[in-house]
Amino acid sequence: YISLTLDKLITQIVRQSHTLSTDTLCNQLKTMYIKQRSAGGAGGSLSTQHTRANQEAVYYKEAEQLLAEDNLFKICYYKQGSKLTIELLDGEQNDETETEEAGTQNTKMEKEVQMDTTNS
């Protein structure tokens, strides 16, 4: 049973790796991430988040253009407290008042997952 499960897992890993390396959209996203990471728009320390807000907005807009049909998520990991947050980004980031109003209507969702540090 274990060897069959591992075989299926390895097969799926190989398929996903092949897709990531050959798909045009995946390559465009990887290139965009590398570019934005060097520009400071693809994350970093929480203490410096305010200094890179503009770069993150540019990164968001570029990703939104590439993935017009898909949902965008922002994933943050907080080392202190071992907390992982996953935020569904809505498409109306420009209008802050509309975003605040829509937040009560579940157009913007944040989900927190407490990570068990004993398993890592």
Backbone hydrogen bonds in HBPLUS format (Angstrom, degrees):
<---DONOR---> <-ACCEPTOR-->    atom                        ^
c    i                          cat <-CA-CA->   ^        H-A-AA   ^      H-
h    n   atom  resd res      DA  || num        DHA   H-A  angle D-A-AA Bond
n    s   type  num  typ     dist DA aas  dist angle  dist       angle   num
A0005-THR N   A0001-TYR O   3.01 MM   4  6.23 157.8  2.06 147.7 153.6     1
A0006-LEU N   A0002-ILE O   2.90 MM   4  6.12 161.8  1.93 152.4 157.4     2
A0007-ASP N   A0003-SER O   2.91 MM   4  6.01 150.8  1.99 140.3 148.6     3
A0008-LYS N   A0004-LEU O   3.05 MM   4  6.33 157.2  2.10 146.5 151.7     4
A0009-LEU N   A0005-THR O   2.94 MM   4  6.18 158.7  1.99 149.2 155.6     5
A0010-ILE N   A0006-LEU O   2.87 MM   4  6.04 164.8  1.89 152.4 155.9     6
A0011-THR N   A0007-ASP O   2.98 MM   4  6.13 157.0  2.03 145.9 152.5     7
A0012-GLN N   A0008-LYS O   3.00 MM   4  6.23 158.5  2.05 149.1 154.2     8
A0013-ILE N   A0009-LEU O   2.95 MM   4  6.20 156.2  2.01 150.2 157.1     9
A0014-VAL N   A0010-ILE O   2.96 MM   4  6.16 160.1  2.00 150.6 155.3    10
A0015-ARG N   A0011-THR O   3.01 MM   4  6.26 158.5  2.05 147.4 153.4    11
A0016-GLN N   A0012-GLN O   2.91 MM   4  6.10 166.7  1.93 151.9 155.4    12
A0017-SER N   A0013-ILE O   2.89 MM   4  6.02 158.9  1.93 147.9 154.3    13
A0018-HIS N   A0014-VAL O   2.93 MM   4  6.09 155.5  1.99 146.6 153.1    14
A0019-THR N   A0015-ARG O   2.95 MM   4  6.23 159.8  1.99 149.8 155.3    15
A0020-LEU N   A0016-GLN O   2.87 MM   4  6.10 162.8  1.90 152.3 156.9    16
A0021-SER N   A0017-SER O   3.03 MM   4  6.18 145.8  2.15 142.4 151.1    17
A0022-THR N   A0018-HIS O   2.99 MM   4  6.10 137.1  2.18 146.9 157.6    18
A0023-ASP N   A0019-THR O   2.94 MM   4  5.50 159.5  1.98 150.6 153.2    19
A0027-ASN N   A0023-ASP O   3.09 MM   4  6.36 155.8  2.15 147.7 154.3    20
A0028-GLN N   A0024-THR O   2.91 MM   4  6.21 154.2  1.98 150.6 158.1    21
A0029-LEU N   A0025-LEU O   2.89 MM   4  6.14 160.0  1.93 152.2 157.3    22
A0030-LYS N   A0026-CYS O   2.91 MM   4  6.12 155.8  1.97 146.4 153.3    23
A0031-THR N   A0027-ASN O   2.95 MM   4  6.11 161.7  1.98 147.8 152.5    24
A0032-MET N   A0028-GLN O   2.90 MM   4  6.08 158.7  1.94 147.4 153.7    25
A0033-TYR N   A0029-LEU O   2.86 MM   4  6.05 157.7  1.91 147.4 153.5    26
A0034-ILE N   A0030-LYS O   2.99 MM   4  6.23 163.7  2.01 150.9 154.7    27
A0035-LYS N   A0031-THR O   2.98 MM   4  6.18 160.7  2.01 148.5 154.1    28
A0036-GLN N   A0032-MET O   2.86 MM   4  6.05 165.1  1.88 153.1 157.3    29
A0037-ARG N   A0033-TYR O   2.72 MM   4  5.81 149.8  1.81 150.0 159.1    30
A0038-SER N   A0034-ILE O   3.15 MM   4  6.33 156.2  2.21 143.7 148.5    31
A0039-ALA N   A0035-LYS O   3.11 MM   4  6.36 137.7  2.29 136.7 148.7    32
A0040-GLY N   A0036-GLN O   2.90 MM   4  6.00 114.6  2.34 136.9 152.1    33
A0041-GLY N   A0036-GLN O   2.78 MM   5  5.00 147.1  1.89 151.7 149.9    34
A0040-GLY N   A0037-ARG O   3.27 MM   3  5.11 148.5  2.37  93.4 102.6    35
A0048-THR N   A0045-SER O   3.17 MM   3  5.55 151.6  2.25 106.8 114.9    36
A0049-GLN N   A0046-LEU O   3.29 MM   3  5.15 169.3  2.31 106.1 107.6    37
A0051-THR N   A0048-THR O   3.14 MM   3  5.51 136.9  2.34 106.2 117.4    38
A0052-ARG N   A0049-GLN O   3.19 MM   3  5.46 146.3  2.31 105.6 114.9    39
A0056-GLU N   A0052-ARG O   2.94 MM   4  6.18 154.4  2.01 153.5 161.2    40
A0057-ALA N   A0053-ALA O   2.99 MM   4  6.22 146.1  2.11 142.1 151.2    41
A0058-VAL N   A0054-ASN O   3.05 MM   4  6.38 151.5  2.14 146.7 153.8    42
A0059-TYR N   A0055-GLN O   2.98 MM   4  6.23 160.2  2.02 147.0 152.4    43
A0060-TYR N   A0056-GLU O   2.88 MM   4  6.08 156.1  1.93 145.4 151.9    44
A0061-LYS N   A0057-ALA O   2.99 MM   4  6.23 158.9  2.03 146.3 151.3    45
A0062-GLU N   A0058-VAL O   2.98 MM   4  6.25 161.9  2.01 154.1 158.7    46
A0063-ALA N   A0059-TYR O   2.95 MM   4  6.14 160.8  1.99 150.7 156.2    47
A0064-GLU N   A0060-TYR O   2.83 MM   4  5.99 151.8  1.91 147.3 155.9    48
A0065-GLN N   A0061-LYS O   3.01 MM   4  6.25 147.4  2.12 144.2 151.9    49
A0066-LEU N   A0062-GLU O   3.12 MM   4  6.43 156.7  2.18 146.5 152.3    50
A0067-LEU N   A0063-ALA O   2.87 MM   4  5.95 156.4  1.92 150.5 157.5    51
A0070-ASP N   A0067-LEU O   3.09 MM   3  5.30 148.9  2.19 108.2 117.5    52
A0089-LEU N   A0072-LEU O   2.83 MM  17  5.50 163.6  1.86 151.7 156.3    53
A0074-LYS N   A0087-GLU O   2.77 MM  13  5.04 156.6  1.83 144.6 152.7    54
A0087-GLU N   A0074-LYS O   2.83 MM  13  5.04 165.2  1.85 146.4 151.5    55
A0076-CYS N   A0085-THR O   2.91 MM   9  5.20 162.3  1.94 148.6 154.6    56
A0085-THR N   A0076-CYS O   2.80 MM   9  5.20 165.9  1.82 155.9 160.9    57
A0078-TYR N   A0083-LYS O   2.71 MM   5  5.07 174.8  1.71 164.2 166.1    58
A0083-LYS N   A0078-TYR O   3.06 MM   5  5.07 155.6  2.12 143.4 148.2    59
A0082-SER N   A0079-LYS O   3.14 MM   3  4.97 165.2  2.16 111.0 113.9    60
A0115-MET N   A0082-SER O   3.21 MM  33  5.69 164.1  2.24 165.9 166.2    61
A0084-LEU N   A0113-VAL O   3.26 MM  29  5.40 163.6  2.29 152.2 156.2    62
A0113-VAL N   A0084-LEU O   2.96 MM  29  5.40 161.0  2.00 163.0 167.7    63
A0086-ILE N   A0111-LYS O   2.97 MM  25  5.32 160.3  2.01 152.1 158.6    64
A0111-LYS N   A0086-ILE O   2.98 MM  25  5.32 159.3  2.03 144.8 151.6    65
A0088-LEU N   A0109-MET O   2.93 MM  21  5.36 157.8  1.98 154.6 161.4    66
A0099-THR N   A0095-ASP O   3.01 MM   4  6.25 150.9  2.10 148.2 157.2    67
A0100-GLU N   A0096-GLU O   2.93 MM   4  6.19 155.2  1.99 149.5 155.6    68
A0101-GLU N   A0097-THR O   3.03 MM   4  6.25 161.8  2.07 148.1 152.4    69
A0102-ALA N   A0098-GLU O   2.85 MM   4  5.95 157.7  1.90 145.2 152.2    70
A0103-GLY N   A0099-THR O   2.93 MM   4  6.00 130.5  2.18 139.1 151.2    71
A0104-THR N   A0101-GLU O   3.32 MM   3  5.94 146.2  2.45 110.7 117.1    72
A0105-GLN N   A0102-ALA O   2.86 MM   3  4.99 144.4  1.99 103.4 115.1    73
A0107-THR N   A0102-ALA O   3.30 MM   5  5.62 171.1  2.31 145.0 144.2    74
A0119-ASN N   A0116-ASP O   3.24 MM   3  5.85 154.7  2.31 113.3 119.3    75
